[in-house]
């Protein structure tokens, strides 16, 4: 896909991007290094969420099991409504009242999973997600200050496999993925989308941000409201647009800033315009 060549002009040391078709997981286009290891920052939360959903299906714990601060559950932690602050184990509100984006909440989630499973979180996510999908270069940096929230490292090649899984699940029942990515958890909850300001509402599924009507946003103006995914402060993103039947991944090694808020939506719109069967 010619649109992916846009990353050559991004003001970053390294960049890689790919588009993955939903119907069969085929890589429609790829540009940049396949096996360069990029820090994922908050795109890590997609991997953590998927591992947590596998744990739910395996009976390790349940969505409404207590986890995190008093009154909070696994569901609250996945949906950023536990009341925990961004990067500290401090409660700023009652569970379910506000969408407080929280790395600390994801680390609490990983702790609850590890306790319930009797295995370290990094080992669980490797065995439950990375190894079955052939994501052999992906890992969780346990030395990171927020391993489960922002400590992932991966490659373009590995994330194309994960993007295919999100669109045609093999590790999870499709109904579980639909619930996590298409149904808003705690509807009507407002909050700040990091880098893009206060959103009313700030819709989220179970670990997956749902685009809906948010503006401004890191995806393109042509992305459908059903688009879900995540971006990371290390200059990374992964979105899936069910209406387009495709996913887009972009990985860089420059911290998020105004440059990303400008070029990411441009790339997304160019990709959507180029997809077969969609108006361009």
N, C-alpha and C positions, 0 to 999 in steps of 0.2 A: 504494500500500500504506500503510494507516494506521500500521503499525508504524514506518515511517520518520520519522513526526512526532516520535518520541521524541527526536530530535536537537535539537529546539527547547529542550529542558530541560537540555541538556548545558552545563557551565560553560566555554564556549569562545567566543572572539570570532566565529568563523565556522565553519559546519559544512555539509556536503553528504553525501548518501548515496543509493545506488541499489541495486536488485536486478536482475540480468540472468539471463534464462532460458537454460539450456544448449542446448536442442534447436534453437533458431533465433536466439539472441542478442537476443531481444526484451527491451526494458527494461520490466520488470513494474511498477516504481515508481521514483520519483525525488523527492527533496526537497532544497531548498537551491539555491544558485547553480550553474549548469551550467558557467560558464566562468571562475569565480574560480580563480586560479592558486595552488595549495597546494604547499608544500614536502613532498616525499614521505618524506624520511629513508630508512629502510631498505626501504620498499616499492620504492625504486629498484632493489633487487637482483633483483626479478622481471623488470624491463625488461632489465637487464644480462644476466641468465641467458638470457632469450629470445634476445637478440642473439648470445650465445655459442653457443646451440644452432643458430641459423641458420648461424653460421660453421662449425660442425661439419658440417652437411648440405651446405654449399657447398664443403667441402674446404679451408677456410682453415687449420684445424688439427684435431686429433683429441682426443678426451677423454683419451687416455692419453699425449699429448705432454707432455714436461717443461715445467713452468711454476711460478714461485714458487721457494721454497727448495729446496735439494738433496733429491732423491727425491720431490718433489711433482709433480703433474700438473694439467692442466686440471680433471680430475674431482675431485681433492682440493680445489682452490680453490672449485669450485662447491658442494661438500658441507661446507665449513668444517672440513676435516680436514687442511689443509696443515701445521699446526703454527704458523702465524703468529699473532701476538697480535691483540687487538681493533683497535687503532688505531695500531699501530707496526710497522715492518718489522723485527720481532724474533721469532726462532723460540723457541717454548716446548716443543716436543716433536716427535717423529718423525711423518712423514705417516701418516695412517690410524689413529692410536692414540686420539685424543680429538677430540670435537667442540668446537673452539675457535672460537666465533663471531668472524668477522674481517672488518672493513671493509678492512683492509690486504690481505687475501687477494683481495677483489673488485677492488681497484685493481691488484693484480698480474695478475689475470685480464684486466682491460682492457688492461694493457700488453702482455701476450702476444698478445692478439687484434690490437691495433694493429700490432705488429711483424709478425705473420704476414700481415695483410691489406694492410699498406702504406698505411694510412689512419688518421687519428685516431679514437679510440674513439667520441667523441661524434658524429662524422660517420657512422661505421659503424652505430651503433644507430639513428640517424635514418633512414638509407637502408634499413636492413634491417627495421626494426620500425615506427617512427613514421609515416613517409610512406606505406608500403603500407596501414596500418590507418586512415589519415586522422586521426592524432593530431597535428594541426597546432599545438596549443598546448603540446605536451610537449617538454621539453628537458633536457639534462644540463648542470648548472652546472659548468663546468670550473674555476672559481675555488674551488669547495668543497674542503675538506681531504680529502674522500673522494668524488670525483665519481661513480665507478661503484658505490660502496657506499651512498651516502646523498645524492647531489647532484641527484636528479631533481626536477623541478617539473612538475605536471600539473593537469588539471581533471577534474571529475566526468564531463563529456561524453567526454573522451578515454579515461578509464579504463573506461568502460562498453564501449568498443570493444575494449579489451585484454581485459576479462573475457569478452567474447563469443569472442574468439580462443582464449583458454585452454580454452574448453569445446568449441569446434568449430573446430579449427585449419585455417587456410588457408595460413599462411606456413611451417608445419612439417608433416612427416608425423605423423599422429596417434600413431603408435607412439613417436615421439621424445618427444612431450609426455607420453604415458602413462609412459614410462620415467623422465622427469624429475620427475613429480608423484606417481606411485603406487608406485614401487619405491624402497625405502630404499637409499641409498648408504652403504656401510660399515655394515651392520646390527650392532646391539648396541652402537654407540658412545654413550657417555654424555657429558654436558656441560651447561653452563648455558644455559638459554633466557633471554635478557636480560629482566629485569623479573619473571620467574616462577620463578626458582631452578633448582636442579640437577634434571635429568631423566634417569632411567635406564630405558630408553635415551632419547636425545634425537634422535629420528628426523628425517632430512632427505633430500630427493631431490637433484636437481641444481639447486640454487638455490632450491628451494621447500621451505618447512617443511611436514612432514607431521604432522597432528595426532596420529594413533594414540591411545594411551592417556594422553597427558600430562595432568597435573593438579598445580597449577592451570594454566589456559590462557586465552588472550585470546579464543578463540572461545566459543560457547555450549555448555552441557551437552547440548543436543540435536544439535549438530553431529556428524556421523558420524566414525569414526576415519579415513576416507579423505579428510577435508577437508584441503586444502592452500592455502598462500598465504604472507602475510607481514604483519607490522605494522611501523610506523615510529615512532621516538621523537618525531616531530613531531605525533603524535596521529592517525595514519592507519592504515587496514588494508584489505586485500583478501583475501577467502577465496572458494574454490570448494568446494562440497560436491557431489561426484558423486552421492551417494545421494539428495540433494534435487533434483539437476538444476538448480542455480542458483548464482549468485555474489552476494556482497554487498560493497559498497565503502563505506567511511566516510572522509571527509577533514575534518580540522580544522586549526587553526593554534594549538593549545596543546600544549606538550610532554607526552609520556606521563607518567602518574603514577597514584596510587591512583584518581583519578576515572575514568581510562580502564579500569583493571582491573575497575572496578565496572560501568560502563555498557555497555562493548562486549559482554560476554557476554549482558547483558539484551537488547540490540538484536538480537543474532544469534538468540537463542531466540524472540523475538517475530516476527522475519522468517520463521523456519522454521515457526512455528505458523500463519502466515498464507498460506504458499505453497499454491496450488491442488493438490489431490490428496494433501496430507499431513495427518496427523492434527493437529488444533489444540486 
